[in-house]
Each structure stands twice: as C-alpha cells, then as structure tokens.
C-alpha cells in the first residue's frame, strides 16, 4: 500500500511540475520583437494584413525604441484561432502588454488595427502611453449611416457563407478589384493581395462582419493618453463627419495626408514619417 501511495505522490508531483513549467500563454497573434529602447512601440496591422506592413516604419524606429510587430491570428498566413472576435483580439493585446510588463507602450494601428488601438486605450487607459491611429475611424459604418447602431448579437452567417463559398480565383478577383482602391502604390498592390489570399477565409469573413458592427464613438471618451490621428487625403472632403466621429477623443492631433489612399505608410511616406517622428519625440 505504501508503495502505491508513494507512486501516486510522485505522479501528482510530476503533473504539478508540468502544470507550472509547461504552461505557455497563448495570444491571438504572432509577434516579432526588434530594438532595445526603453520606450516600446506596438504595431497593429489592419484587416487581413501582415505585420510586414510596418517593416519600413520599424526599420526607422528600432534604433531608439523596442518594437513589437503583430500579425493577427488567421491573417497573412498566421494560424487561425477558433473564436476570432474584435473584443477577444483587444483583450489578447492588453493581456500581452500586462503579462510582459511592457511599460506604457505607444500603440500604432492601421485600419482595423487602429480600431483595436482605440478600444485598448479606452478600456485599459492605465496601460497605454500614446496612440497613433493610421486611417481608422471609431465607427466605419457611420460613414454611410451616421445613425448606425451596432447589434448586440450580430449574425455573421450570411457574409461568412458568401465569402467562404468563393473559389480562390473568385476571391482573388474580388481582392484585385478592391486593393487598388485602398493603395495607390502599384508596386505594393500584389503584396497586399497576397496577404489576403493567405488569410484564413473564415477569419477574414468573421472579422469583416464583426468590425463592421463595431462602434467606438462613445467609448473613446475614456481615452486619457495623447493621440495622433493620420487620415488619408480623401477624408479632408468629409471633415465634419470625420471630426464628429472623433469629437469625444480628448488631447488629439488630427492630420490629413496630402496624397494617396488608405495605406498611408506606402502612399505618402515622407509625410507619414515626419508626423510619426514629431509625435513620438514630443514629451
């Protein structure tokens, strides 16, 4: 009997050790880290984009900052997760900051990544030092319907069914038509299309539906940190509508690009770089 009791103790001890040392935190993204600066930058790419969209930016800033570049699960070849939602991704990024003890990082987000940056800064104001929003709005749907109200239990089955039913060729044709409307730099268009093609189709559809139902216009009242909003040149024609969406965001600097489309980091490089430099160097 003693023999079996001792064996049981050994087994329980072994399981406890495995539980303590074998656990690894999982997050809804892959991350690449570069640089060793005391101030950290966290780069969040946009919808269906790879973290590579920030490559030129991180190359400039990794000398003076520690750069964390994310690619979200299911996008641009990264393994998908079962329950991809905007809220879960927001919580995942916040958990990563807390668990890795990243002190007051500056979040830099493009498109949907900008939406995630706004949400994190609003829900976890104590975590974030500054935010940079690159061509994102608090409520995308409100551009066409200012009275838009998000649905509590939004049904994404229709859009998911349509997008997942497409053949690869049909999906490529759709992206080939769409991307030139978002990116003027023709040398980068095929790269961005490839990111979409290597994205998990179910994640693509679900997050498109989920983000389209996201409304942060009230939530951004809670943001306490300084913010820089960089918007594509076309949006200067919609200033009243854009600035109404951002009216609850305090301590912000809103700037409009002089040329190009949605991918400002490619289409208006010098202006974009100067804006970032000025904002990041300001005390």
C-alpha positions as CSV (number, residue, x, y, z in Angstrom):
1,X,0.0,0.0,0.0
2,X,2.8,2.4,0.9
3,X,4.4,1.6,-2.5
4,X,1.2,2.7,-4.3
5,X,0.8,5.8,-2.1
6,X,4.4,6.8,-2.9
7,X,3.8,6.2,-6.6
8,X,0.7,8.4,-6.5
9,X,2.6,11.2,-4.8
10,X,5.3,11.0,-7.5
11,X,2.7,11.1,-10.3
12,X,0.9,14.1,-8.7
13,X,4.2,15.9,-8.2
14,X,5.1,15.3,-11.8
15,X,1.8,16.6,-13.0
16,X,2.1,19.7,-10.8
17,X,5.6,20.5,-12.2
18,X,4.3,20.0,-15.8
19,X,1.4,22.4,-15.0
20,X,3.7,25.1,-13.5
21,X,6.5,24.9,-16.0
22,X,4.7,23.6,-19.1
23,X,2.1,26.3,-19.3
24,X,2.6,28.9,-22.1
25,X,0.5,31.9,-22.6
26,X,-1.2,32.0,-26.0
27,X,-2.3,35.2,-27.7
28,X,-4.4,35.8,-30.9
29,X,-1.4,37.0,-32.9
30,X,2.2,36.3,-33.7
31,X,4.7,38.9,-32.6
32,X,8.2,40.0,-33.8
33,X,10.3,42.0,-31.4
34,X,13.2,44.3,-32.5
35,X,15.2,47.0,-30.9
36,X,16.1,47.6,-27.3
37,X,14.9,51.1,-26.5
38,X,13.4,52.0,-23.1
39,X,10.1,53.1,-24.8
40,X,8.1,50.4,-26.5
41,X,6.1,50.7,-29.7
42,X,3.4,48.1,-30.5
43,X,2.4,47.9,-34.2
44,X,-1.1,46.5,-35.0
45,X,-1.7,45.9,-38.8
46,X,-5.1,46.3,-40.4
47,X,-7.6,43.9,-41.8
48,X,-6.1,40.8,-43.4
49,X,-2.6,42.5,-43.4
50,X,0.7,41.1,-42.3
51,X,2.9,42.8,-39.7
52,X,5.2,43.4,-42.7
53,X,3.1,46.4,-43.5
54,X,5.2,48.1,-40.7
55,X,8.6,47.0,-42.0
56,X,9.8,50.3,-43.2
57,X,8.5,52.0,-40.1
58,X,10.1,49.7,-37.6
59,X,13.4,49.9,-39.5
60,X,13.5,53.6,-38.8
61,X,12.4,53.4,-35.1
62,X,14.0,50.2,-33.8
63,X,17.3,52.1,-33.1
64,X,15.6,54.1,-30.4
65,X,12.6,52.0,-29.4
66,X,11.7,48.4,-28.7
67,X,9.3,47.4,-31.4
68,X,6.6,44.7,-31.1
69,X,5.0,44.0,-34.5
70,X,1.9,41.9,-34.5
71,X,0.2,39.8,-37.2
72,X,-3.3,38.7,-36.0
73,X,-4.3,35.1,-36.0
74,X,-5.8,33.9,-39.3
75,X,-4.3,36.8,-41.3
76,X,-1.5,36.7,-43.8
77,X,-0.6,33.0,-43.2
78,X,-0.7,33.0,-39.4
79,X,-2.6,30.1,-37.9
80,X,-6.2,31.0,-37.2
81,X,-8.0,30.7,-33.8
82,X,-11.4,29.2,-33.3
83,X,-13.1,32.3,-31.7
84,X,-11.9,35.3,-33.6
85,X,-13.7,38.5,-32.5
86,X,-12.7,42.1,-32.2
87,X,-13.2,42.1,-28.5
88,X,-11.1,38.9,-28.0
89,X,-8.3,40.4,-30.0
90,X,-8.5,43.6,-27.9
91,X,-8.3,41.6,-24.7
92,X,-5.4,39.5,-26.1
93,X,-3.3,42.5,-26.9
94,X,-4.0,44.1,-23.5
95,X,-3.1,40.7,-21.8
96,X,0.2,40.6,-23.7
97,X,1.1,44.1,-22.5
98,X,0.3,43.2,-18.9
99,X,1.9,39.8,-18.9
100,X,5.1,41.0,-20.5
101,X,5.2,44.1,-18.2
102,X,5.5,46.5,-21.2
103,X,5.5,49.9,-19.5
104,X,3.2,52.5,-21.1
105,X,3.7,51.4,-24.8
106,X,2.7,53.5,-27.7
107,X,0.2,51.7,-29.9
108,X,0.3,52.3,-33.6
109,X,-2.6,50.8,-35.5
110,X,-3.6,50.9,-39.1
111,X,-7.3,50.5,-40.2
112,X,-8.8,47.8,-38.0
113,X,-5.6,47.8,-36.1
114,X,-6.3,51.5,-35.4
115,X,-9.8,50.5,-34.1
116,X,-8.1,48.0,-31.8
117,X,-5.7,50.7,-30.5
118,X,-8.6,53.0,-29.8
119,X,-10.5,50.2,-27.9
120,X,-7.5,49.2,-25.8
121,X,-6.7,52.8,-24.9
122,X,-10.3,53.3,-23.9
123,X,-10.8,50.1,-21.9
124,X,-7.3,50.0,-20.3
125,X,-6.3,53.7,-20.0
126,X,-3.7,52.9,-17.3
127,X,-1.7,50.7,-19.7
128,X,-1.1,53.0,-22.7
129,X,1.3,55.9,-23.1
130,X,0.2,57.2,-26.5
131,X,-1.7,56.0,-29.6
132,X,-1.2,56.6,-33.3
133,X,-4.3,55.9,-35.5
134,X,-3.4,55.4,-39.2
135,X,-6.6,55.9,-41.3
136,X,-9.2,54.4,-39.0
137,X,-12.5,55.7,-37.7
138,X,-14.3,54.9,-34.4
139,X,-17.3,53.6,-36.5
140,X,-16.7,52.6,-40.1
141,X,-20.4,52.0,-40.7
142,X,-21.3,55.6,-39.6
143,X,-19.6,57.0,-42.7
144,X,-22.7,55.9,-44.8
145,X,-25.2,55.9,-41.8
146,X,-24.4,58.5,-39.1
147,X,-27.3,57.0,-37.0
148,X,-25.8,53.5,-37.2
149,X,-26.3,51.4,-34.0
150,X,-24.3,48.2,-33.5
151,X,-26.2,45.0,-32.9
152,X,-25.7,43.1,-29.7
153,X,-25.9,39.6,-31.3
154,X,-24.9,40.3,-34.8
155,X,-25.5,37.4,-37.2
156,X,-22.4,36.9,-39.4
157,X,-23.5,33.7,-41.0
158,X,-24.6,35.3,-44.3
159,X,-21.4,37.1,-45.0
160,X,-19.3,34.2,-43.8
161,X,-21.2,31.8,-46.0
162,X,-20.7,34.0,-49.1
163,X,-17.0,34.6,-48.6
164,X,-16.1,31.0,-47.7
165,X,-18.1,29.7,-50.6
166,X,-15.9,31.6,-53.1
167,X,-13.3,29.8,-55.0
168,X,-9.7,31.0,-54.7
169,X,-9.9,32.5,-58.1
170,X,-13.2,34.4,-57.3
171,X,-11.7,35.7,-54.1
172,X,-8.5,36.8,-55.9
173,X,-10.6,38.7,-58.4
174,X,-12.5,40.5,-55.7
175,X,-9.3,41.5,-53.9
176,X,-7.6,42.5,-57.2
177,X,-10.5,44.9,-57.8
178,X,-10.6,46.2,-54.2
179,X,-6.9,46.8,-53.3
180,X,-6.2,49.5,-55.9
181,X,-9.0,51.5,-54.3
182,X,-7.1,51.3,-51.0
183,X,-3.5,51.5,-52.2
184,X,-2.1,53.9,-54.8
185,X,1.4,52.5,-54.8
186,X,1.1,49.8,-57.6
187,X,4.4,48.2,-56.6
188,X,2.8,47.1,-53.3
189,X,-0.6,46.0,-54.5
190,X,0.3,42.4,-55.2
191,X,1.9,42.1,-51.8
192,X,-1.3,43.2,-50.1
193,X,-3.4,40.9,-52.3
194,X,-1.1,38.0,-51.3
195,X,-1.8,38.8,-47.6
196,X,-5.5,38.5,-48.2
197,X,-5.1,35.3,-50.2
198,X,-3.0,33.6,-47.5
199,X,-5.5,34.7,-44.8
200,X,-8.0,32.1,-43.3
201,X,-11.2,32.8,-45.2
202,X,-13.4,32.1,-42.2
203,X,-11.4,34.6,-40.1
204,X,-11.5,37.1,-42.9
205,X,-15.3,36.9,-43.2
206,X,-16.0,36.8,-39.4
207,X,-13.7,39.8,-38.6
208,X,-15.0,41.8,-41.6
209,X,-18.5,41.3,-40.2
210,X,-17.5,42.0,-36.6
211,X,-15.5,45.1,-37.3
212,X,-18.3,46.5,-39.5
213,X,-20.6,46.2,-36.4
214,X,-18.1,48.0,-34.1
215,X,-18.9,51.5,-32.8
216,X,-16.3,53.2,-30.6
217,X,-17.7,56.7,-30.8
218,X,-18.8,56.8,-27.1
219,X,-16.1,54.5,-25.7
220,X,-13.2,56.8,-26.8
221,X,-14.3,59.3,-24.1
222,X,-12.3,57.1,-21.7
223,X,-9.0,57.6,-23.5
224,X,-6.6,59.6,-21.4
225,X,-3.3,59.4,-23.4
226,X,-2.2,61.8,-26.2
227,X,-3.3,60.6,-29.7
228,X,-2.3,61.3,-33.3
229,X,-4.9,60.6,-36.0
230,X,-3.5,60.3,-39.5
231,X,-6.1,60.2,-42.2
232,X,-6.0,59.6,-46.0
233,X,-6.2,62.6,-48.3
234,X,-9.8,61.9,-49.4
235,X,-11.1,62.3,-45.9
236,X,-10.4,66.0,-45.9
237,X,-13.6,66.3,-48.0
238,X,-15.5,64.7,-45.2
239,X,-14.1,66.7,-42.3
240,X,-17.4,67.4,-40.5
241,X,-18.4,63.8,-40.5
242,X,-14.9,62.5,-39.5
243,X,-14.5,65.0,-36.7
244,X,-17.9,64.3,-35.4
245,X,-16.9,60.7,-35.0
246,X,-13.8,61.8,-33.1
247,X,-15.5,64.5,-31.0
248,X,-15.2,62.5,-27.8
249,X,-11.5,62.0,-28.1
250,X,-9.5,64.5,-26.0
251,X,-5.9,65.5,-26.3
252,X,-5.6,64.6,-30.0
253,X,-3.9,65.9,-33.1
254,X,-5.7,65.1,-36.3
255,X,-3.9,65.4,-39.6
256,X,-4.8,64.7,-43.3
257,X,-2.4,63.3,-45.8
258,X,-1.6,65.3,-48.9
259,X,-1.9,62.4,-51.3
260,X,-2.6,58.7,-51.7
261,X,-5.1,56.3,-50.3
262,X,-5.8,54.1,-47.2
263,X,-2.2,52.6,-46.9
264,X,-0.7,55.9,-45.9
265,X,2.6,54.3,-44.9
266,X,3.1,53.4,-48.6
267,X,1.3,56.2,-50.4
268,X,2.6,59.3,-48.5
269,X,5.8,58.0,-46.9
270,X,7.6,61.3,-46.2
271,X,4.6,63.0,-44.7
272,X,3.7,59.9,-42.6
273,X,7.3,59.5,-41.4
274,X,7.5,63.2,-40.4
275,X,4.2,63.0,-38.5
276,X,5.4,60.0,-36.5
277,X,8.8,61.5,-35.8
278,X,7.2,64.6,-34.4
279,X,4.6,62.8,-32.3
280,X,7.0,60.2,-30.9
281,X,9.7,62.7,-29.9
282,X,7.2,65.1,-28.2
283,X,7.3,64.9,-24.4
